[in-house]
């Protein structure tokens, strides 16, 4: 409940900023991070949301990762389709596929699909900078969460709600976001703990032309897991805290987007006997039609 109140407060603060900062917009210069259209401008590799594109734009994405734990490896290919319903409203459809690799098992699972809707309730542009705040909600089938950082209840159908804020200038890109992931189907025998996510990132434009954007980005990805309850007893091998640092590179042209990076844990405070995270390698390719 405290985490949900914090998320609500975060969104409320952004709404107040929107009210106080409402002014006539100025078109940004076509250079740096703004050299290309909205759909081709920098965004997070692992952070959630910030998927607002122009009305009528349609993009295909293929994201994949390789996650190394102490005694297990997983890969998560995830094709997705992003559509701009309006300039301030988008819909993102994903089909996660998880492959588990360990000494005892080697299997591939077609996870439940994920559907995300995101609304930009505040956008402000100046000659050399832009601000945007969004709220988003997503629903996912079992093992189908579109959240790209480590989460503990992906084996259940989930509902996610979050908020994001980003600032972009010709040279810099900065964002922060908060969200919470809830399990939808709970029973008296099994209640999976919620996940509270907090994220931030900062990126620097490396090079641009009228046809290309190159950016270096560093993200901080934090997750607090609530413990599970099984047969009315707290599962001592669940819950905890994780923080990852994730550097990555962004490249985009008028149609193509390529992101590649990795994540390493800088804090692991997991209860009981849980798999220790070693590292994560990530890649994302997008095409605008």
N, C-alpha and C positions, 0 to 999 in steps of 0.2 A: 504493500500500500504506500509506504514512504517513497519507493522508487517511482510509482505511478504519479504521486503528487509532484515529485521533482520533474518528471517529464511534462506534466501539465503546466508547471511554473515556467519551464523552459519555453514552451510554445506561447504562453501568455506574454512573456517578456518580448519575444520576437514580434508578437502582434502589436505591442505598445511601440516598439521601434518603428514598425510599419506606419502606424498612425502619426507619429511625430515626424517621420521623415518623408511623408508624402509630398512630392514636388513634381513639377513638370519634368518629364524625362528628356534626356539629351542622347542622341545616337552616339554610340562609342566609335572611336577611331578604328580603322581596319588594320591593326598592327598588333604584334605580340600575341597574347592569348585570345585576342578578338579578331585575328587575321582571317578566320574562317567563320562560317555560319554557326548558329547556336548549337546545332546537333554535333558539331565537330570540335567544340571547345573543351578544354580539359575538365576532367572529373575524377572521382576516386576510383581506385582499382578494387579495394576491399570494403570501403565504407558503403553503407546502404544509402539508397535514395539518390537525389540530385539527378533524376532522369527526366527533367523537363526539356522538351524539344518543341520546335515550332509546329503549329497546327498542320496536320496532313503529312508530316514527315513520318517515315517508316524505316526502322532499322532492324537488322538481324545481328545478334551477338552469339559468339561461342566462347564461353568462359570455361576454364579447366584449372584444377589445382592438383598438387601432390602433397599430401600431409604425412609427415613421419612422426609417429609416436614411439614410445619406448619399445612396445612389442607388436606394433601394428602399423600398416601403411594403408592409406586410402587415396583414391583419386575420384574427383567429382566433376566430370564433364557436364556442362549445363548450357544447352542452346536456349536462346531467348529471343523474343520479338517485342520491340518497343514502338508504340504508336502515339503520336501527338494528337489528342482529341481536340484540344484548344491550345493556344499559346501558353496557358497556365495550368493545363491538366493533361496528364499522360497515363497510359495503361501499359504495364510490362508483364508479359506472359513468359514463364520459364518452365523447362522440363528437366529437372536435375536427374542425373544418373550416377549412382555411387557404386564404386568397386572397392571391396575390402580385400586386403592382401595380408595374410599373416601365416604363421606356421601351421595353424589348424584349419584355415578356411581360405578359399579364394573364390569369391562370388561377385556377381554384378547384379545390382538392383535398380530397376526403373522406378524412381521415386514418384510420389504424388506430385502433380503439377502445382505451380505457384502462380498466383495472380496478384499483382500490386497496382494500386492506384495512387497517384501522387498529385497534390495540388499546391501550386505556388501562390500563397495568399499575399505575398509581398515581393515586388520586384522594383528595383530602382537603378537606372543607368545614368552615368555621367559621361563626359567626354572620354575619360581614360579609366573608368572603373565601373563596376556593377555589383549590386547586392541582391541576394535572393533568399527568402525563407520559405520552406515547404513543410507540409504535413503529409504523411503517407500511411496507408494501411495495406496489409497483405495477408492472404490466407493461403495455406500450403497443406498438401497431403502429407502422410507419413514419410519421413526421410526427404521431404521435398522443400525444406526451407531455402529461400533464395539468399539468406544471410550468408555471406562468404567467410566471416570469421568463425572461430570455434564456438559452437553452441552445444548445450548438453541434452536438449530434448528433441532432437531432430527425428527420433523414431516415432514421434507422435504427430498427428495433425496439429497445426499451430495457427495462431493469429498474431500478427505483429502490428504494432502501432509505433510511430516515431515522428521526430521532427528534425529538420536540418536547417542550417544557416551557412551561406557561403559568401565570401567576398572575392572578387576577381578584379585585378588591375592588368595593365599591359604586361607587367613583369611577374606578378605574384598571384597565387591562388591559395586561399585559406578557407577551411571549413571546420564546423563542429556539429555534432549530432548526438541525440539521445533517443533510445528506443527500448521497448520491452516486448519480449516474445512469450506468449502464453500457450499452454497446451489446451486444446479444445475439448478432447474427450478424456474426462477424468472419471474414475470409478472409486468405489470404497476400497477396493483392493490395491489400486495403484494411482497415485497422484504425482505427476511429474512437476518439478519445480520450475518456476518462471526464470527467464534470463533477462537481466538488465544490461543493456549495451551502451557504452559511451565511447565516442570516437572524435578524433580531430586530425587534421592534416594541413601541411603547408608545402607548396610547390613553387618552383622558380622556372620561368621560361628560359630555355637554353638557346633557342634559335627559332626564327620564324621567317616566312616569306609570304607572298600572296597565296601560295599553294600548300604550305606545310606549317605545322606547329610541333616543336619538341619541348618537353617539360620534364623536370625531375621532381618527384613527389616523395615525401616521407609522411606516413600515416601512423597514428597511435590508435590501437584497437583494444578496448577494455571490455571485459565481460564479468559480471557477477552472477553466479549460478545459485539459485535456491535449492536446498536439499529435497530429494524425492521422499515420498511416503509410500511404503509398501506394507500391506496388511496392517495398517494403523501404526506402523513403526517407522521411525526415521531411518532412511538408508544412509548408513555412515560412510558408504563409498560413493557419495554424490555431493554436489555443491562445491563452492569454492570461488576463487578469483583467478583471472588470467589477464595479462596485459602483453600485447605484441607490439613490436616496432616493425614497420613494413616500408622499406624504400622501393621505389618503382620508377620506370620510365614510361612516358606517354609520347606517342607519335600519332599525328592525324593529317590527312589530306582532305580534299573536298568530298571524298566518298569513304575512305578507309580510316579505321581507328585501330591502333595496336597498343596494348599495354602489357608490360612484363615486369615482374618483381618477385620478392620473397619476403617472408615474415619470420621473425624469431621471437620467442618468448623472453621477456625481461622480468616478468613476475609470474610465478606459478604457486598458488596456494590452494591446492586441491585436497579435499577431505578424503581420508581413508586410502584405499588402494585403487587409484585411477591411473589411466595411461598418461605418462608424462610426455608433453609435446616437445619435439626436437626442433623442427622447422617446417615451413610451408613454402612451396613454390607456386606462383600463380601467373596465368596468362589470360588475356582477353582480346578477342578480335571482333570488330564490328564493321558493318557495311551499311551505308545509307542509300536507299533506293530513290 
